[in-house]
Structures are given as structure tokens and as C-alpha cells.
């Protein structure tokens, strides 16, 4: 998962839109409204191509299970990660990893 790192606005900004009056429209309903508003402020229309946002808004520099907790709160930066909680086959694993830091670390260690 994307627990550490950052992404350029262009890699996720298609999930929301701001009109000329600054009103937010979520294009992707799997993205929480408050989180979408935060992202829209960090990545306004016309933002420099060099602007990035942390993948994990809570603990961006730690290798931890917070990203999975965020997915359950509809704070998945990427649509490809947000879909993990829209299918019961993967939701169960997200819940397991979100609720158990040690399980997350075991899975992470087995993939390195």
C-alpha cells in the first residue's frame, strides 16, 4: 500500500472538481467529502506540476497501518486503493490490517 510517499496532484485530481466559485464536486464517491475538500485546497486548479500531497495524511513518514485506517474513513488518495473497501473480498483484509499493526508489519516484512 501507499503508506509512505507522496503523489503529484495530477495522479488523483480527477477524483474531484472545483467550479469557478470554489464549490467542490466529488467525481469519485469513494473519496470522503472532507478529505476531497482538503485535497482540493492542496491541489487547486492550475497548481504547479511539482505540487505533491502525502499518500498518508496522518503519519506520512511512518511505515504503519494508518493508510488502511484511512481507507476505511474514505481517505484513500488513489482510486485504485479506495476500491479495496468496495469489494468484500478485499475489505476484510483492509479491516484486518487497519485493526492490527503487527499483522500489517508481518505482511510488509514478507513482501520485502
Residue, then its C-alpha position, 0 to 999 in steps of 0.5 A: x500500500x501507499x503508506x509512505x510517499x507522496x503523489x503529484x496532484x495530477x495522479x488523483x485530481x480527477x477524483x474531484x472538481x472545483x467550479x469557478x466559485x470554489x464549490x467542490x464536486x466529488x467525481x469519485x464517491x469513494x473519496x470522503x467529502x472532507x478529505x476531497x475538500x482538503x485535497x482540493x485546497x492542496x491541489x487547486x486548479x492550475x497548481x504547479x506540476x511539482x505540487x505533491x500531497x502525502x499518500x498518508x495524511x496522518x503519519x506520512x513518514x511512518x511505515x504503519x497501518x494508518x493508510x488502511x485506517x484511512x481507507x476505511x474513513x474514505x481517505x484513500x488518495x488513489x482510486x485504485x486503493x479506495x476500491x479495496x473497501x468496495x469489494x468484500x473480498x478485499x475489505x476484510x483484509x483492509x479491516x484486518x490490517x487497519x485493526x492490527x499493526x503487527x499483522x500489517x508489519x508481518x505482511x510488509x516484512x514478507x513482501x520485502 
